[in-house]
Amino acid sequence: MSNTSKKAKALLAAVLTLAFLMIMTPTSLVRAADHGDAPMADEDRPADIDDVYAFLDPNDNSKLIIVITLYGFIVPGEAVNFSAFDPRVRYLVGLETTGDARIDQFIDIRFSPRTATTIPQTATVTMPFGEIINAPTTVPTLADTPNPPTITTDPGTGISVFAGETDDPFFFDIPGFNRFVASVLGGSPNPAALQRGRDSFAGYNVQAIALSIPVSYFRLQRTPDNPSGTVIGVNIQTQRQRKTTISRTGEIQTSGGFVTIDRMGNPAINVALIPFARKDEYNQATTLDDANGRFAADIVSTLRALGTNDTNIGILANVAVAKGDFLHLDTSVPNSGPGGGDNAGAGFPNGRRLKDDTIDTILFFIANQNPLGDNVNANDVPLRNSFPFLAPPQQPRASGTDDNTRN
């Protein structure tokens, strides 16, 4: 890894470290990653983005994998009720291909209504250049063994689509981290609080959408802002139409323009850097608003309250604001290894892989670059080694069997 890449990684990790510290009080609760990051998203679970991942397929680096997880903390016993995708939500994948803060391409994903618990919904995926892919979802089940993933591959483009319930790939000890931060703020740092080794997300499922797309599809080109012509930015939005009408017979109809409920690129930006009163506003804003400094004053004010000097405020604010909230991936950096990849130098913040331990990176900088972690170092169940890479959903357990949760 080059010195420039190392500095970039350290800088982004520092930003995220400060982000977590900004919202911590002894009694506060971390909303890890992006689960429930704002009031509207928290109250609209089908539109609540949990995490966004972007990485090269370790089996074929010519393919970009984009994974979106939604509707967190689905218990296995509620798979049939909660795993259905809302047909009134529009899922937008925004792609930045020129190195600025403007979304250049969109992938539009919508789902048909569910007609029965044993019949798949249909995901209609409209690609940036007009191709339309219809992909059935994976039907959930309460049986001991989940149904195998339904994967649809379009022969014309080579694009593959998966949508269905999966295990939540995020791993992190929320109470342990809260207790550690409380001890820091109380003046008596207690690293032992991080030794519970309990993954708050273990045993729970999410809704997931995964795409496998040839990198060549995006037609990346060299520009002054993207001189290598190999970097792509990924930003996810969930949207609803502005007007909803419920008829006397219970039929729901929507109309009008779309409004964004949640958006996400990098983890922790809205959940931590943005004041609570502006979180919904942030989600309804755009990556261009980010770059134009709409939320910069709040970020700078919080950093200054922490005692950060002006030079570093400028650096940190530039990283958080300048090119908008995109998860950037350099497609020229090889990715390899099981479970979606785990080779050194190819992970977060160069995109984000399912196995990347972002929390330990943050804690490393909290401890002034001394080794420190939350003792949760991997997902609770093995990830798949091929698309969609996500682990199968957790299923209801037999009597007397460990349910896998680690609260």
FENUR-V133226 format. One line per field, one symbol per residue. ss: DSSP state (a for helix, b for strand, c for the rest). psi: psi as a letter, one per 30 degrees, with the letter a starting at -180 (. if undefined). burial: # if it has 16 or more other C-alpha atoms within 10 Angstrom, else .. Layout:
# FENUR-V133226
ss = ???
psi = ???
burial = ???
This chain:
# FENUR-V133226
ss = ccaaaaaaaaaaaaaaaaaaaaacccccccccccccccaaaaccaaacbbbbbbbbbccbbbbbbbbbbbbbbbbaaaaaaacccccccbbbbbbbccccccccbbbbbbbccccccccccbbbbbcccccbbbbbcccccccccccccccbbccccccbbbbbbbbccccccaaaaaaaaaaaacccccaaaaaccccccccbbbbbbbbbbbaaaaccccbccbccccbbbbbbbbbbbbbbbbcccccbbbbbbbbbbbbbccccaaaaaccaaaaaaaaaccaaaaaccccaaaaaaaaaaccccaaaaaaaaaaaacccccbbbbcccccccccccccccccccccbcccccaaaaaaaaaccccccccccccccccccccccccccccccccccccccccc
psi = kleeeeeeeeeeeeeeeeeefegklfglkkikcgjhfleeeefiefgjkelkkklkjffjffkkkkkkklilhkkefgeeeffkkjfgkkjkjkkkffgagkkfkkkkklkllkflfgkllkkjjjlegfkkkkkklkkllgleklklkjkkkkfefgkkkkkaklkjfkkkjeeeeeeeeeeeffgikifffggehkjffkflllkkkkkjkkefefhklklefiffgfkkkkkkkklllekkkjlfggkkkllllkkkeklkdkkfdefefkkefgeeeeefalfeeefggegeeeeeeeeeffgkleeeeeeeeeefeeglikjkkjffjkklllggkgkkfgakgiaklefkieeeeeeefeghgkkklggjgllflkllglkgfkllkklkllkgkkgfkh.
burial = ........#################....#########.###..###############.################..#..######################.#######........#########....##########...#..#####.....##########################......#.##..###################..#.#.....#..#############.................##################..#############.#.##.###.##....#....#..##.#############.####.#####..######################.....##########.#.#.##########......#....
